[in-house]
Amino acid sequence: MAVDQEGNVFVADSDNHRVQKFTAEGKFLAQWGEFGEAPGQFNVPLGIAVDKEGNVYVSDSHNHRIQKFAPVASR
């Protein structure tokens, strides 16, 4: 999990190969990703971080890479 400057919570969902975004209160806002190797796809995302600009970094463990995503309002 990671929290952005606004208090939104990002979750790396390794079972479903996606990232989810929630408000601090737990309201669902967005999700992206699916199983695969292409950009924006994941194979067991485990780690996640958000920088002060709102960029989201996802550790895509079985694809052996880190993916960077622009700030996410809603996807």
N, C-alpha and C positions, 0 to 999 in steps of 0.2 A: 504494500500500500504506500501511497504518497499523498501529500496534501499540498495544494497550491496556495498562492498568496491570498486568495479569496476564501479559503477554507474548504474548497471542493476536494473530494476524496477520489483518488484514482486507484483502481484495483486491477492487478494482473491476474486474470482468470485462466490459470494453466489448464484446467480440465476442459474448458471450452475454447481455448486458443483465441482469446480476445482480451480487450481492455474495456473496463467499464468506468463511468464517471458518475458520481453522486454528489449532492449537496452535503453540507456538514450535518444536516438533519436526516440524511439517508434517502432523499428523493432522487430517483433515477433521472439522469440527464442525457447520457449518451453512451454508445458503445461502438467499437470498431474492431476489425480483425476477424480472421477465420483461419482454419488450418491450411498451411501451405508454406512455400518458400519465397514467393514474390514479395515485393515491397508492400507493407501493410498487412501481410499475413504472418502468422506465428506458428511455431512448433514448440509448445510448452513455454510460454512467457512466464518468467519467475520474478524478476526484479523490475521495479519501476521507480522513477524519480521525476520531479518537476523542478525546473530552474525558475529563477525570479522573473523571467520573461514569459513563463507559461509553457515553454517547450516541454514535451513529455518524452522521456527516454525509457525504452523498454528493453530489458534483457531477454532476448529470444534464444533460450538455452540450447535447444536441439538444432537450431540453425546456426549456432555459434556466432552470434552478432548482437549488436546493440542497434536498435532502430530509434530515430529521432523524428518526432512529430511536432508540427507547428501547434501553437495554442489551440485548444479545443473549446469552442463555444458550445456547439451541439453538432453531432454527426449523425 
